[in-house]
Amino acid sequence: ALDVFTKLNYPTEKVTLLLNTTVEQGGLARKDIEMTLHRPITQVLPYAGDLYLSALNRGVPPALELATKPLGGILERWAFQLSAESQRAKPPVVPTPAWLRVAQAMQPRKGR
Protein backbone atom coordinates (compact mmCIF):
# COMPACT_ATOMS: atom_id res chain seq x y z
CA ALA A 1 0.00 0.00 0.00
CA LEU A 2 2.87 2.41 0.67
CA ASP A 3 3.90 2.36 -3.00
CA VAL A 4 0.32 3.24 -3.97
CA PHE A 5 0.39 6.26 -1.66
CA THR A 6 3.68 7.33 -3.25
CA LYS A 7 2.27 6.94 -6.78
CA LEU A 8 -0.77 8.99 -5.76
CA ASN A 9 1.57 11.72 -4.46
CA TYR A 10 0.32 11.52 -0.88
CA PRO A 11 2.67 13.57 1.31
CA THR A 12 4.74 11.21 3.48
CA GLU A 13 3.81 13.17 6.61
CA LYS A 14 0.15 12.32 5.94
CA VAL A 15 0.78 8.55 5.89
CA THR A 16 1.29 6.95 9.28
CA LEU A 17 2.04 3.35 10.06
CA LEU A 18 0.14 1.52 12.77
CA LEU A 19 1.33 -1.83 14.07
CA ASN A 20 -1.58 -3.98 15.19
CA THR A 21 -0.18 -6.64 17.50
CA THR A 22 -2.28 -9.68 16.62
CA VAL A 23 -0.30 -12.33 18.51
CA GLU A 24 0.71 -12.31 22.14
CA GLN A 25 4.27 -13.51 21.50
CA GLY A 26 6.49 -14.30 18.55
CA GLY A 27 5.38 -11.60 16.13
CA LEU A 28 7.69 -9.65 13.86
CA ALA A 29 9.91 -7.17 15.65
CA ARG A 30 8.93 -3.53 15.24
CA LYS A 31 12.46 -2.51 14.24
CA ASP A 32 12.53 -5.19 11.52
CA ILE A 33 9.25 -3.93 10.07
CA GLU A 34 10.49 -0.34 10.15
CA MET A 35 13.76 -1.29 8.44
CA THR A 36 11.95 -3.25 5.73
CA LEU A 37 9.43 -0.49 5.03
CA HIS A 38 11.98 2.34 5.46
CA ARG A 39 9.40 4.15 7.59
CA PRO A 40 8.85 4.55 11.32
CA ILE A 41 5.84 2.98 12.99
CA THR A 42 4.05 5.86 14.68
CA GLN A 43 1.50 3.94 16.72
CA VAL A 44 1.33 0.44 18.20
CA LEU A 45 -1.89 -1.23 19.22
CA PRO A 46 -1.08 -3.76 21.93
CA TYR A 47 -2.21 -7.35 21.82
CA ALA A 48 -5.76 -7.35 23.12
CA GLY A 49 -6.74 -11.00 22.97
CA ASP A 50 -10.40 -11.44 22.23
CA LEU A 51 -11.35 -7.80 22.81
CA TYR A 52 -11.36 -6.98 19.10
CA LEU A 53 -13.21 -10.17 18.19
CA SER A 54 -15.82 -9.51 20.86
CA ALA A 55 -16.25 -5.93 19.63
CA LEU A 56 -16.66 -7.11 16.02
CA ASN A 57 -19.15 -9.82 16.95
CA ARG A 58 -21.29 -7.44 18.97
CA GLY A 59 -20.84 -4.41 16.71
CA VAL A 60 -19.45 -2.19 19.46
CA PRO A 61 -16.25 -0.29 18.59
CA PRO A 62 -13.47 -0.93 21.13
CA ALA A 63 -12.92 2.81 21.51
CA LEU A 64 -16.45 3.12 22.89
CA GLU A 65 -16.72 -0.08 24.88
CA LEU A 66 -13.25 0.15 26.38
CA ALA A 67 -13.05 3.92 26.70
CA THR A 68 -11.83 3.86 30.29
CA LYS A 69 -9.45 0.91 29.73
CA PRO A 70 -5.86 1.29 28.45
CA LEU A 71 -6.72 0.14 24.92
CA GLY A 72 -9.61 2.59 24.67
CA GLY A 73 -7.31 5.38 25.81
CA ILE A 74 -4.78 4.49 23.12
CA LEU A 75 -7.49 4.60 20.44
CA GLU A 76 -8.86 7.92 21.72
CA ARG A 77 -5.42 9.56 21.84
CA TRP A 78 -4.55 8.24 18.39
CA ALA A 79 -7.76 9.67 16.91
CA PHE A 80 -7.00 13.00 18.59
CA GLN A 81 -3.43 13.05 17.24
CA LEU A 82 -4.72 12.33 13.71
CA SER A 83 -7.21 15.19 13.84
CA ALA A 84 -6.40 18.57 12.31
CA GLU A 85 -4.35 20.98 14.40
CA SER A 86 -7.21 23.50 14.25
CA GLN A 87 -9.54 20.91 15.79
CA ARG A 88 -7.09 20.02 18.55
CA ALA A 89 -6.47 23.66 19.45
CA LYS A 90 -10.10 24.60 20.04
CA PRO A 91 -12.05 22.81 22.78
CA PRO A 92 -15.63 21.89 21.92
CA VAL A 93 -18.43 24.01 23.38
CA VAL A 94 -19.73 20.92 25.19
CA PRO A 95 -16.78 18.54 25.70
CA THR A 96 -17.62 14.84 25.60
CA PRO A 97 -16.21 12.45 28.21
CA ALA A 98 -13.83 11.15 25.51
CA TRP A 99 -12.55 14.65 24.75
CA LEU A 100 -12.02 15.34 28.46
CA ARG A 101 -10.06 12.07 28.89
CA VAL A 102 -7.84 12.85 25.90
CA ALA A 103 -7.28 16.46 26.95
CA GLN A 104 -6.19 15.28 30.38
CA ALA A 105 -3.96 12.54 28.93
CA MET A 106 -2.27 14.99 26.55
CA GLN A 107 -1.34 17.44 29.34
CA PRO A 108 2.39 17.50 30.14
CA ARG A 109 3.09 15.39 33.20
CA LYS A 110 4.64 17.15 36.18
CA GLY A 111 7.81 15.76 37.69
CA ARG A 112 9.18 14.25 34.48
N, C-alpha and C positions, 0 to 999 in steps of 0.2 A: 504494500500500500504506500510506503514512503516514496517509491519511485513515481507513483501516480501523482502524489501531491507535488513532487518536483516538476513533473511534466505539465501540470496544471498551473504552475507558477505560484503555488501557495507560499507565502513567506515562511521561512523556517521557524521564526519565533511564534507563528500561529499554530504550529503542529507540535503537540506534546505527546510523549510516550507514557503510557500507563502500564505497569506490570501487574497483572492480575494473578496472584499466587493461588493456583488451583490445586496444588498438592501440598500436604503438610511438610514433607521432607523429600529431598532428592531432586528438586526441580533445577532448572538451569540457573546458574549464578548470574546475578544482576550485572556484574562487571563484564561477563562474557557476552551477554546480550548487547550491552552498550558498545563493546568493542566491535562486535559483528555488524551492528547497525550504524556505527559511527555517529551515534547520537546519545545524549544522556536520557535516562529514564527520570521523569520529573515527579512521578507519583507512583507509590506502590500500595496496592490493596492487599492487606494481609490475608492469609488463609483463613477462611471463615466456615469451614466444614459445611454443614448442611444449611447454613443461614440463607445462602443465595437460592438453593433449590427450594427451600420452604417458601421464600418470598415469591419465586416464580410460580410455584404450584398454587399459591393462594392469591396471587395477583396484587401483592402489597410490596411496593418498592422498599428495599432495605433502608434507604435514607429516611423513610417515614416510620417504619416499624421499629428501627433500631436507633432512632434519633438520639437517645440519651446514652447509648452504648458507644464504645470506642470506634467501631466500624461506621456507625451512623455519623459520628463526629468527623471522621476522615472524609466521608462523602460530602457532608455539608461544607467543610472547609475547601475541598477541591472545587466544588461548584462555585463557591465565592471567589476563589482565586482565578477561575476561568471567566468570571463575569467582567464586563468592561470597567475600566478604572472609574469612569463617571458614575457607574452604578455603585461601586464600592465606596466612593467618597461621600455619597449623600445617603444618610439614613432614611428609611421609609417613614412616612407620616405615622403609620401604625405598625411598629416592628412586630414580626411574627416571633414565636418562641425560637424557631430555627435561626433567624437573623440575630436574635439576642445571644444565642449560644455561640455563633460564629464570631460575632463582634467581641465577645469576651475572650474567646480562644485566640483571636488574632492580636490582642493587646500584648505589648511587650511585657515579659515576666520580670518582676523585680528580683534583685539578688542574683542575677545571672550575668 
